[in-house]
Each structure stands twice: as C-alpha cells, then as structure tokens.
Amino acid sequence: MAGGGTGGHLFPALALAEEFKRRDASTDITFIGGKGGLEEKIVPGYGYPLKVLSVEGIKRRRGMDRIRAVAKAAGSTLAAVRILREIRPDGVIGSGSYSSAPVVTAAKLLGIKTAIMEQNALPGLTNRVLGKLVDRIFIAFEEAREFFPGGRTTLTGTPVRRDILRADEEDERGRDKFSILVFGGSQGAVAINAAFLDATEYLTDVWSGLRVVHQTGEDGFEQVKAAYRRKNLKVELFKFIDNMSAAYNAADLVVCRAGATSIAEITALGLASILIPYPYASDDHQTVNARSLSDRDATVLIKQDKLTGSALAEAIKKLYRNPQELKNIRVMSRKLGRPRAAEAIAENFLKVLNREKTLKAIA
C-alpha cells in the first residue's frame, strides 16, 4: 500500500488492507509512505510493516525548491525500486498523495501490477499522472471518471474500516435528545470549532433538547473547553475520538469538513450532515466533494466564506425541527453510500492479478 500523509489517504488504505487480510490472513501487506507523515504514527499500531521515503510535493514549488523536490522524487523512486525488489510484491496499490508516486512508478518499471484509489470528486495531480500508467483506477465519485481512461476506471467508493461500518448494526438514534457530532478531521478545525461555539448563542431555545459530542483536535481543546465553561454549557468534549463507531452510532446529525474519508463514512452509514469544506485544500476539492452530495439533497452545504454562528445554528434548528427533512437527507445519503467499497476493490484487483482468493504480498 503506497501513500499517506493525511487520514484521507491513509485510512482507506488501512480499510482495504483489512479486507485483504480478512480474505486470507496469510496475505503479506507492507505500507510505504513519506517520512514525517501520519502513517508513521498510525500504521505500526495496526501491525503492518512500514517503510518510508524522503519525498515532498512538487506542485506549487518554484525555483530551487522545485529542483530539490524533483531530485527527491527521483531519489525516492530509486529507493522504492530497491524496496520492491526486496519485498517482491504481487501488486502495488497507491492510495494518493505525492508519497505514492515513487512507489507506483517503481512498480511499473519493475513490471508489477498496479492500481490507484482516488477518493475525491476532483482528482489530485499525483493520481491524474499515475492514472495514465496503472492497470486499474478505483474512484469514489462519478465526477472523477472524466479524468481517467474509461476502460480501466471503476466506480467503487472509498473503503471504510469495518469497525466504522459496525456503527450501522445497532442504530441508537431516537433517544430523548437530538445528538450532534461535531469534528473537523483528525487534527480538528479552528473554523468549525469557532463557528459552533458562536452557534450556541443562537441555539439557546433548543439547547435543552440537544446532546453535543465535539472533537476539537489537540490544539483547540483547552480554548474550546474554557469557552464552554464560560457559557455554562454541558457537552461531551474530546481532543480526539478513538471510538468513531460509537460516535457515529449515536449521531442524528454530523457537522464536519468534506474530506473524502468523512464523506465515505457518513454516506456508508446513511447519516445526515452539514458539510463545511476546507477552502484551502488542493484545488478546493472538498467543495467539489460536498457539492456532489448537496446537488443530490444528501447533505447541507455551508461554504466557509458563508460560515457564521447564526448560519450554522439556523441549519441545525431547521433539521432539528423537521424530522422528515432530516430523514430525507439520511435516505439520500445512504443511496450514495458504498459500504462494500473495500470488497469491490479487493475482488477487482485480485482478478487483475489472476488470483481467486489471495496473493503473496501487496505493497
């Protein structure tokens, strides 16, 4: 599995690795990522070997910075060739980010079967380039198809970890209070934290009927905690939610960014959401992701330049007071969900490798 850097690239790869291991526990899986990426913290905890490359993005680099990035990319490709010769995998699957490019390119040079996963509606530069080389492209949004060769591109959805999918097995919604889950990704989101705190000023008339679970991220926790204390408001506050399955399970409404992994989880579980795209993501791809849902009435979209406490509170109260509208969004969300994405990708790639069940190794 090649790629990482952010949860949006890493967690789908982990979900797919889990599916391969579920099919055959003897399958060897190695992760190859970038030095300093999130994968260095997360992958070892899942028990997979991890190898890292010294690589950085080339896009938006100028002058000597660009020359240095290109040199690192070339050096990382040579390093990836050495790693793959050592591992001798049957296949390589890139999950996105610039750290996947050297590994997928090296695999192509060595004649190893390759595939990439594109989790966003608007593909990034790395996958647009790799799409011309690989044997299969697995996309999560129909909008991404136009960027890749038709004969090798399959709409599968984004793999979701099985522990997350278990949240759908025992639906606990329908409690006395309307449960809102607020988060901004694994690192939190300053704008969402601030907006929701401001929104509480406009939710006083319904607050007694709300239950709020709020993940702030490491950096914002103390400030948000102090703000809730000043407002004398009771919430369930976390720096990071370890058990997202339980959090999703209890949620009537999710307020979050529009990252690919969050959208995959929300739609797989058929959750209602208010999506606030991160406007500084590459090519503003989160807005494209969110519009893919909002155009189909599967979410409420609030762009960050329109994000105020009053606007967020208004959207929350509208859904709180209109159970049928909330239900309609959930129905449309579930229609877009692809909870079997990992299974679909595994089955397709095994056919590429001419294997019915398992394979010796994946890198």
Summary of the structure (lengths in Angstrom):
residues: 363
radius of gyration: 20.9
end to end distance: 4.4
largest distance: 64.2
contacts: 1314
relative contact order: 0.15
helix: 50%
strand: 15%
